[in-house]
């Protein structure tokens, strides 16, 4: 049998129909990660590209509550129908995916835009349990059109500023003092304890 035909048959039976190489941006903003890139947390990322052979749904991104960002591949086995889903791999966050090569250059903005929008702070009554917090990525300012998320498990609202100066706003189920800020060398988290207080 021809060696080229043998190689093609081996490839086909190893990966199945539809298997092919796939290019996605691949990086992490965690300094300890193998794919660390200090630019990974920026919106409109055009850095390191990974290539893998397999059956993929597309490319993926995770934006974590602590401000870290991961970019890589989304396989068919873990891919649900929805484009956004919560993750808790290296801490709580949102994973989003897209179906085209190198499409994972953004920061899951559509996941935050789909949050329930509530009235502006001047007309809002705070919930009797939990908090309402501004919920957005790469949003240096907020206004009446900024997405808001309400959750009875939120103990604080948080504003995260990454080393790339990307601002992320959300809620947190962790307890912190009002006005407490934590800096880990690359990311700063500032917490507050009243609804919609993460507006600064």
C-alpha positions in Angstrom: 0.0 0.0 0.0 1.2 3.5 -0.8 2.7 5.2 2.2 0.8 8.5 1.6 -2.5 6.5 1.4 -1.5 4.7 4.6 -0.9 8.1 6.4 -4.2 9.5 5.2 -6.1 6.4 6.4 -4.4 6.6 9.8 -5.3 10.2 10.1 -8.9 9.5 9.1 -9.4 6.7 11.6 -7.6 8.5 14.3 -9.7 11.6 14.2 -12.8 10.7 12.3 -14.7 12.6 9.6 -14.6 16.4 10.1 -11.3 16.3 11.9 -8.9 19.0 10.8 -6.4 21.5 12.1 -7.7 24.5 13.8 -6.1 27.9 14.6 -7.2 29.8 17.7 -5.6 32.5 19.8 -4.0 30.7 22.7 -2.8 32.6 25.8 -3.3 33.1 29.5 -2.8 36.2 31.7 -1.7 34.0 34.6 2.1 34.4 34.8 2.5 30.8 36.0 0.7 29.4 32.9 2.7 27.8 29.9 0.9 30.1 27.5 1.4 33.4 29.5 1.2 36.6 27.5 0.9 39.9 29.3 -1.3 41.1 26.4 -3.8 38.3 26.7 -6.3 40.3 28.8 -6.6 43.0 26.1 -9.7 43.4 24.0 -9.1 42.8 20.3 -6.2 40.4 21.0 -3.9 39.5 18.1 -1.1 37.6 19.7 -0.1 34.0 20.1 -1.9 31.5 17.8 -2.2 27.8 18.7 -2.8 25.1 16.1 -4.3 21.8 17.0 -5.6 18.8 15.1 -9.0 17.4 16.3 -12.7 18.0 16.1 -13.4 21.5 17.5 -16.6 23.6 17.7 -14.4 26.7 17.5 -12.3 28.9 19.7 -13.0 30.0 23.3 -12.2 32.6 25.9 -12.7 32.7 29.6 -12.9 36.0 31.6 -12.6 35.3 35.3 -14.0 37.5 38.1 -10.4 38.2 39.3 -9.6 39.8 35.9 -7.6 37.0 34.4 -8.2 35.9 30.8 -7.7 32.5 29.1 -7.9 31.9 25.3 -7.9 28.5 23.5 -10.0 25.8 21.8 -13.6 24.8 22.3 -14.1 21.1 21.6 -17.4 19.4 20.7 -17.5 17.3 23.8 -17.7 20.2 26.3 -19.6 22.6 24.0 -23.2 23.2 24.9 -25.7 25.1 22.7 -25.3 28.4 24.4 -22.4 30.7 23.5 -21.8 31.8 27.1 -21.6 29.6 30.3 -20.3 30.0 33.8 -17.0 28.3 34.6 -15.1 27.7 37.8 -11.8 26.1 36.6 -9.4 28.6 38.1 -12.0 30.6 39.9 -15.4 31.8 38.9 -15.9 33.4 35.5 -17.6 33.2 32.1 -16.6 31.1 29.1 -17.7 32.1 25.7 -16.9 30.5 22.3 -17.1 31.4 18.6 -17.2 29.0 15.6 -14.5 30.4 13.4 -10.7 30.3 13.4 -9.0 33.0 15.4 -12.3 34.5 16.4 -11.5 34.5 20.1 -9.9 38.0 20.1 -12.5 39.7 22.3 -13.5 39.5 26.0 -17.0 37.8 26.0 -18.7 41.2 25.9 -21.9 39.5 24.6 -22.2 37.5 27.7 -22.3 40.6 29.9 -24.6 42.5 27.5 -27.2 39.7 27.9 -27.5 40.3 31.6 -30.8 41.7 32.8 -30.7 45.5 32.7 -32.4 47.3 35.6 -33.5 50.9 36.1 -30.9 53.5 36.8 -29.5 53.9 40.3 -31.7 56.9 41.2 -34.9 54.9 40.7 -33.7 51.4 41.9 -34.7 49.9 45.2 -32.0 47.7 46.6 -33.0 44.0 46.7 -34.0 42.7 50.1 -31.4 39.9 49.8 -28.2 40.0 47.7 -27.1 42.9 45.5 -27.4 44.4 42.1 -24.1 45.2 40.5 -22.9 46.6 37.2 -21.8 43.8 35.0 -19.5 44.5 32.0 -16.1 44.0 30.5 -13.8 46.7 29.2 -16.1 49.5 30.6 -14.1 52.4 32.1 -17.4 54.2 32.8 -21.0 53.2 33.5 -24.3 54.8 32.7 -28.0 54.0 32.5 -27.4 51.6 29.6 -24.7 49.5 31.4 -25.8 45.9 32.1 -26.8 45.1 35.7 -26.9 41.7 37.3 -28.8 40.9 40.4 -28.1 37.8 42.5 -29.2 36.9 46.0 -25.7 35.4 46.6 -23.8 38.6 45.9 -22.1 39.9 49.1 -20.2 42.6 47.3 -20.0 44.4 44.0 -16.5 44.4 42.5 -14.5 46.5 40.1 -11.5 44.7 38.6 -8.6 46.5 36.9 -6.1 44.4 35.0 -2.5 45.2 34.3 -3.7 46.0 30.7 -6.0 48.6 32.2 -9.1 46.6 31.2 -11.9 47.3 33.7 -14.4 44.5 34.6 -17.4 45.0 36.8 -19.5 42.3 38.4 -20.8 40.9 41.7 -19.0 38.5 44.1 -20.2 35.9 46.5 -17.1 36.5 48.7 -17.3 38.7 51.8 -15.1 41.8 51.9 -15.2 45.1 53.8 -16.8 48.0 52.0 -14.0 49.8 50.1 -11.5 47.0 50.5 -9.1 46.7 47.5 -6.7 43.8 46.9 -3.7 44.1 44.5 -1.9 40.8 43.6 0.8 42.4 41.5 -1.0 42.4 38.2 -4.7 42.8 39.0 -6.6 45.1 41.5 -10.0 44.1 42.9 -12.1 46.7 44.7 -15.2 45.6 46.6 -18.2 47.6 47.9 -21.2 46.4 49.8 -24.3 48.3 48.4 -26.2 47.8 45.2 -24.6 49.5 42.1 -21.7 50.8 44.1 -19.2 49.4 41.5 -19.6 52.6 39.4 -16.2 54.2 40.1 
